[in-house]
Amino acid sequence: MNYVTDRKRAAGSGSGRQGTHHHWQMMVTSMLLVVAVPAFLITVGIGFSGIQEDVTVYFGRPLPALITGLSLSVIVIHTMRETHAAIEDYVHGVAEKILLVVVTAFSYTLIAIGLFALAKMAL
């Protein structure tokens, strides 16, 4: 005879209470990407049209540096959140936790390296 309650039987297979929050995060970053990606492609296309000194001077200006830095951050954070959703859906247990930490660390490291390179060109 099984004395498991309905609540106990459903534990772990119901709502995680994070769906709406995650959806809005993805919608906001998606809207930002609609503006950021074309601006980034135009900025990089114009910036990489010369020799190294010209590129350094171009990305040392405030507007190209700002567009590049914001685009880098938004693109990586959006990709990180999408990767988290895929990991949560398809990987379980300890491997899930390890992969979430690795993806988060890699994403923020990528942002830090990109912003450091941009700051180095600007200074």
Secondary structure, DSSP 8 states (H G I E B T S, - for coil): -----HHHHHTTSS--S-HHHHHHHHHHHHHHHHHHHHHHHHHHHHHTSS-HHHHHHHHHSHHHHHHHHHHHHHHHHHHHHHHHHHHHHH--THHHHHHHHHHHHHHHHHHHHHHHHHHHHH-
